[in-house]
Amino acid sequence: MPTNVLTVDYLIIGAGATGMAFADVLVSESGSTMAIVDRNDAPGGHWTISYPFVRLHGPSNFYGVNSRPMPSDEGKGNLASRNEILDYYDRLMREVFLASGRVTYLPKHQVDETGPGHPATARAHSLVTGETTEIVVRKRVVDASYMNITVPAMGRSAFDVEDGATLIPINRLAELDRSPERFTVIGAGKTGIDACLWLLGRGIDPDRLTWIVPRDAWLINRDLEWQAGDIQPLLDLQACRSAGEVIGSLEEKRVIIRRDPDVEPSAFRCATVDTGELAQLRRIKNVVRLGRVLAVGATSVTLDEGTIPTTPETVHIDCTADGLTQKPLRPVFEDGAITLQPLLPCLLPPSAAIAARVECMDGDDEWRNDLCTPVLNPGASRDLLSFYSIRMERMARWSRSPDLFEWLVRSRFVTAIAGLERMGEPEAQGAAALLASHLEELLKTDGA
């Protein structure tokens, strides 16, 4: 196949939310050139194949890129829809990135290999024509696909499906052209919550709905006013003397909520609901807690800890893809490479924008990595402590870099880091650092 040659400062692998947030800062705050290579036909990553009724679970101004607000940024309940997000990224690519004259966009392309050296050389091929492009990279190869966010439409189910059983990914739920006898939602994360709320919102009687919940999870209360900047409810956690007390205090303050008042959650995956959505979810009484699904049959569903009856006329909805994958942590900045990972749990676009801003600042990679230490996304309920301790620690750490702190408080993402503006005060900075240390100590004690 013919080979094209392209020379740029940066090669960005992935045009999803992470890659777009990183590229946006480079376009806005440097004169660098870049190539953005993506397997999809349009920017937006997993949003390009997500279910049609999906929305953000958190405020829109926690998402997207720094230079351009989303239309739904203003007002309470500003949860951007899939269509809004895809239009946002499409316009950003056309009106900002390509219009700059410094970005080359290669959709429907796969990066095959990247070689070492300065400059490095990468090869990408078109998934449509097979044509190869050789990309000479003067500065860094940026891996914006490392976290590998997945949705149900990306692959087959993780469990067996027997003949006669009806199983669909959530993407096909809105395509139903008949009313089945029952619905069974498999999965208790953000996607499972969305499926339940969609069915209830379309008038399905809760008695026709079964919800398979492998683990109950703590949910963040989206209604709370303090999330706009008042961090005092978190600073009060300094008085807690155990991990259990911290979680109990967060629940008492309504920072976190549980779906079932009688079930102690064992998981935390950053999903958020408001009190109206919580009331809807509590209408579902047929909740199955027998572990993960192993097989879906025509007359029964087999789980880790038992079997439940089903029927051939029941539509089972697969909501089990892991949107918060746990990947081994590696340095964000390495010689000739950047691997984008969360710097704040569950907040990849702000994390990518911060990494890009640090890349544009003077300093060596040891200094950059000190500011941009990656973190794991939460999974268990005890991770609530690290979720909040990391936020406190990062606010204190970033406030000690005047250039980064000034950029952050002026950035669109400042509302995603509640209380950051206060970190200009030495007293608040010290309180945040002290709380972060306290919560980490409680975690160590709990682990022991």
N, C-alpha and C positions, 0 to 999 in steps of 0.2 A: 504494500500500500504506500502511496505518496507520504512523505514526511514534511511537515511544516516546522519551522524553527521560530521560537518566541523567546525573547529575553526580557525578564522582569526583575524587580527587586524582591517580590514576595510571591510565592505560590500558595494559595489558600485552597485546601482540599475540603470541599463542602460548602454549599450555599444555603444551609439551614440557618436557624436563628443564631447559632454560635458564630459561624463564619461571617454572616452578614454584619453582626455587631462588631466583630473585630475589624473587618474591612472598612466599615463606616468611619471608625476613628482614624485609620490610616489615610483615607480619602480626605477627611476633614482637617487633619492636623499634621500632615506631612506631604511631601511632594513625591512620595513613593509610587512606583508602578506595581501592578499586581495582576496575576491571572487567578481567576476563580473557576475551579473545575468541580463539576457536580454531576452525579449520576441521573438526577431528575431532569425533567424537561423545563422546569420553572423554579425560581428561587423559593425557599420556604421549607425545605427539608421534609420532615414527616407530615407537615400540614398539607402537602400536596396530595397525600393519600389518606388523610384522616377522615373520620365519619362526618357527614355533612352538617350535623347539628352541634359539633364540638365547639366549645368556647374556652377561653382562658379561665382558669379557676381563680387566678389572682388579678389584681388591677392591671389594666393595660399599660400603665406607665411603669410597670415592673418589667416590661417586655419590649421587643423591638430593638431599635438602635438609638444611639444617643442624639444624633443630629436631627431626627425627625419625629415629632409626636404622632401617635395614632389618633384617628378621628374620635375614638371613644375614651380618650385620656381623661376628659373632664367629667365630674359628677360621680355620685355613688353608684356602685353596681356596674362600673365601666368594664365589663368583661367582653373583650373583642371576640367576634365570631370568626370562624374559619375563612369566610369570604373576605372579611375586612383584612385579616392578616395576609392572605395571599395577594390581595390588591396592593396592600402596603409594601410588601417586598417586591412585587413586580414594578411598581412605580419607583421605588428606591433604586432598583437596578437600572432602570431606563433613564430616570430623570436626574439621578445623582451620580451613580457609579460610572455608567457608560458615557454620560454627558461630560464627565471630567476629562475624558480622553486618556486616562491613566489606568483604566481597568479593562482587561480582556476577559470575557465571560464565555466559558466552554460548557454549555449544558449537554446532557446526554453523553458525558465523557467519563471514562474510568482512568484513574492514575494507576499505571502498571508497576512502575518502579521509580525510586528516587536514588540517585547516586551521591556519594559523599563528595566533599571538596568545596572549594571557594573559587568560582561559583559552582554550585551543585547543578546536576542535570537530572531532570525528570522526564518520563515519557508517559503520555496519555493517549488513549485511542477513543475514537468516536464509537458509541454503541449503535449508531445508525449506519454510518458509511464504512467503519473500520479504519478510517484514515488516522494516521499517527501524528501527534504533535510533540516535538522535542522542546522542552521548556528549560531554559537556562536561568537559574535562580541566583541572583547576586547576593542576596542577604539571607533569607530564611524560607524554609518550607513550613507552612502552618497547617497542622492537622486539626481541622475543626470537626472531624467525624469520629474522634476517638471515643467519645462517650456513647455513641451508637444508640441513640434513642429509638425505640421500636414501638410500633403500633400493631394491632391485630391483623391489619391487611397486609403486613410485610411477609407473612409466612404461615405455614400450617400450624394447627393447634399442637400444644405440647402433650396432649393426651389422645388416646385411641378413640375413634368414632366408628361404631359398628353399623352394619347395614340396617336400614330402617329408622335410624335416628336422624333428627334434623338439627344440625349445628350450623350457625352462621357467625361470621365476624360482625362486630357492631356496625361496621360500614354498611352492611346490607339491611340493617333494621328499618331504615326509612324507605326501603324499596319494597317492603311487604305489600302484596296485593290481595291478601286474604287475612281473615281474623282467626288465628290459631286458638286451640283449646286453652293452652297455658303458655307462659313464658318462664324460662329459667335463666337468670343472669348469673354467669360464672365469673367471679372476680370482684374484689371489694375495694379496689383502688379508684383513682379518678375516673377511669373509663367505666367501671361498674357503676359508680355513682351516677355518671351521666346517662347510662342506659336506663337505670331505674327511674330517674327524674323525667326522662323523655317519655317513657311508657306511662307513668302516672300523669304527666302533663297532657298526654293524648287521650286521657280518659279511661285507661285500663284500671279495672277494679283491683285493688291490692290483693284480694283473695285469689286472683288468677296469676299471681306472680310469686315465684320462688327465687330467693337470693342466696347463692352459695358463697359464703364468706369464710375463706380459709383462716384469716386472722382479723379480728376487729382492730381498727386503727384509730388513733387519736386524730381529730380533725381540727384545723385552725379555724377559729371563728372570724369570718370575714367582716362581720359587722362592727368590730371594735374600733372605736375612735382613736385609741392610743397609737394604733399602727401608723397614723399620719405623723407621729413625731414624739409622743409622750412615752418615754421608756421607763417611767417610774415603776409601773407594775413589774418590770423585769428587775430593776435595781432592788426591789423589795425581796427578791429571792436570796439575797445575802443572808437573811435570817434563817433560811432553811438548813437543816442539819443532816439530810439524807436525800438520795435521789427520789425516793417516794414522796418526801415532803415537797420537793420542787414540783413534781408532777401534780400533786394534790393542790398546791398553791396556784399553779397555772390554770387548773380546772376551776378552782374557786373564783378566780378573777375572770373566768370565762374567756381566757386567752385560747384555751383548747376545749373541745367538747367531744362527747362520745355519742355514737348513734343510739346505743342501747344503755339506758341508765343502770341496768343491772349487770352489765358485762364489762369487766376491766379490760381495756384494749391492751394488746401486746405489741402492736406495731405503730409506726409513725412514718408516713411517706409524703408529707407536705401537702396532702389534699386539703382544700378549704371548702367550707360551705357557709352560707348565711343561715340565720335561724329559720327563715321560711323554708329553705331547702331541707334543713334538718327535720322540720315537722313533717314534710312529705315523706322522707325516708323512714321515719318512725311509723308510718302507716303500714309498712310491709311487715307482716307478722311471721310469715313463713321463711325464716332465716335459718340456713343449714350451716352448722359449724362442725364439720367432720374432716377438716383438713382439705388438701388439694384434690382436684378431680384427677382420677386415673383413666377413666373410660366413660364414654357416654353411649349407652345402648338404647334400643327401642323401648325397653320396659324398665330399665334401671340405670342409675348413675352410680358408678363405683368411685369411692373416695378413699383417702388414706385410712380413715377410721370407721368406715361403714358403707352402707348402700342405701340409696333412697329410690322410691319408685318414680317412674316417669311414663310417658306415653308416646307413641309415634306421632301424635298430633301436637306435641309440645315443641315449641321452638326454643332451642338452647342458644344463648348468645355468648360468644366467646369474648371476654373482656380481660384476658389474662396477660397480655403483653406487658413487659416490664419497661415502663417509660423512664425509670430512674435506675439504669444499670450501674452495677458496682464494678468499676475497672481498677486494676492496680494503679496506685498513684505513682506518677513520675514527675521529674522537674518540668515545670512549664517552659522554662528557657534553657536550651542546650545549644551547643555549637552548631549553628546553621539550621536550627529547628525550634519550633514552638508547638507544644501540645496543649491545646485548650481544654481545661478542666474546671470544675466549679471552685471558685475561691470563697464563695458563700454557698451553703447547702441549698440545692434546688433552684439556684438563680444563675443559669448559664449565660444568658445574654449580658446582664451587668458584669459578670465575671470576665467574659470575653472582651468587653469594652475596656475594663480596667487593665487587663493584660496588654491590650493594644496601646493604651495611654502610657503605661510603663515602658513598653517597647520604644515609644517615641521620646522618652526622657533620657538624659545623659546618665550613664552608669554602666557597670559591667553586669554579667549574668548572675553573679553571686548576689549582688544588690537587688536585682530584679526578682530573683527567686525568693529573697527574704520578704519582699512585699507581696509576692504572689505565690504563697504556699498553697497547693491544692488540697481539697478536703473531700472526704467521702460523703455521699448522700445518705440520709438517715434510712433506717430500716426498722429497728426495734424501738419500743416505747422509751427506753432509757436514752436513746439518741436525741430525745427532746433537750437533754442537758447540753449536749455538744452543739445542737442546732442553735441554741441561744448563746452559749459560751463563745462559739466561733464568731458570731455577729458582734459580740461585745469586744472580743480580742481584735478583730479586724478594724473596727472603728477606732480603737485606741492606737493600733499600729499605723494605720493610714493617716491618722491625724498628725503623726510625728514626721511625716514627709510633707512639708509645706506645699510643694508644687502639686503633688497628687491630691492632697486634701482640698486645695483651692479648686482644682478641676472637679472633684467629686461633688462638692457642695453646689457647684454651678451646673452639674450635669442633670439630664432628664431622669437619671436613675436614682437621684438622691432620696426620693420617697420610698424606694425599695430597701433603704438602709435606715430604718426608723431611728431618729435621734442623732444622726450623724452631724447635723449642724451644731449641736451642743458640744461636740468634741473639740471645738476651739477653746473651750473653758478647761483649764488644767484640772479643776475639781471633778468635772464630768468625765474627763479622760481617765483620771485615776480611778473613779468609781467603776467605770466600764472594765478597765483592766483587772481590778480587784474582783469583780463579779465573775469574769471569765476564769480567773485562777480558782476561785471558790467552787464553781460548777465542775471544773475539771478534777479537782480534788475529791468532790463527792462521787464523781464517776469512778475514779480509781478505788475509792472505798467500797462502792457498790460492787465493782468487779471482783474485789478481793473476798 
